[in-house]
Amino acid sequence: MTAKVLVLFFAKSAELTGLKQEEAVAVPTPISSRDLWTLLLRRHPRLSVLQDQVVLAVRQQYVAIGDQVVTLGDGDEVAVVPPLSGG
């Protein structure tokens, strides 16, 4: 099964992709968060500079990149959240 999701880019990820959001990205579901990140990297290779620093948020819930499986539905939001600077 595939879901069409809305991908939101914040901070450095928006700079790297030149986008604030991308609509109707087809994602197989269920999918591990690592595979989801890999899919986003294939679409936007410049995001690789954020590897090991970024977290994803699915429906506004943070998801560490790893083996966690997420099930997506059409219209779900997936956000790419790089580390926030400052402190």
N, C-alpha and C positions, 0 to 999 in steps of 0.2 A: 504494500500500500504506500501511497505517496501523499504528503500533505503540502499544500502551498502556504508558505509562511511569510511573514513580514520580518525582514532582518533590519534591526536598528544598529547604527554605528555611532559610538560615542567617543569624544575626545580624540586621542591619537588614531583610533581605528577609522574615524571619519576623515581625518587628514590623509591617511594612507590610501583609502579607497576613493576619496573624492565624493563620497556619498554620505547622507545622513540616514537614508533608509533605502531598502530595495524590496520591492513587492513581488509576491507570487513566486518566491524561490521554491522550487520543487525539492522536497527532502523525503527520502524513504523513512518510514516510521513503522515500528519503533527503531531508534538509532542510539548508539552510545554517544556520549558527549564528545569523545575523542573523534569518532567518525564524523560527527556534525562539524567540528572544528576543521577537520581535514577537507570536508566538502567546501567550507567557506574559504579555506586557503587555496583550493583549486580555482575558485571563482576570482579570488583577490590575492595573488601570490605575495603582494607587498605586506600583507598582514603577518607574514612569517617573522618579522622583527619583534612581534609581540609574543611569540611562542614562549610558553612557560611563565608568562606574566598575566595573561588575559584570563578572565572568567566569562562564562556565558550566563545569560539570564533567560530562562524560558518561562513565559507567562509571569514575569517579574519575580521569579524565584532563582536565586543564584545556583549555578550548577558548575562544580569543578570539572575541568577537562580530564576525563579518565574513562573508567569502565561503566560509570553510571548510565543506565538506559533511560531515555526520555521518549515519551509517546507524544507525537505532535498531531494537531488537527488543523484543518484549513483555517487560515486567518490567525493562527497563534503567532505571538511575538517571540522572536529570538533576538536578544541584544548582545552585542560584542562590547564588553566592558573592560577596557585596559586599566592598568593601575592608575590611580589618581595621584597627581603630583601634589606637592605641598604637604602640610601636616599639622 
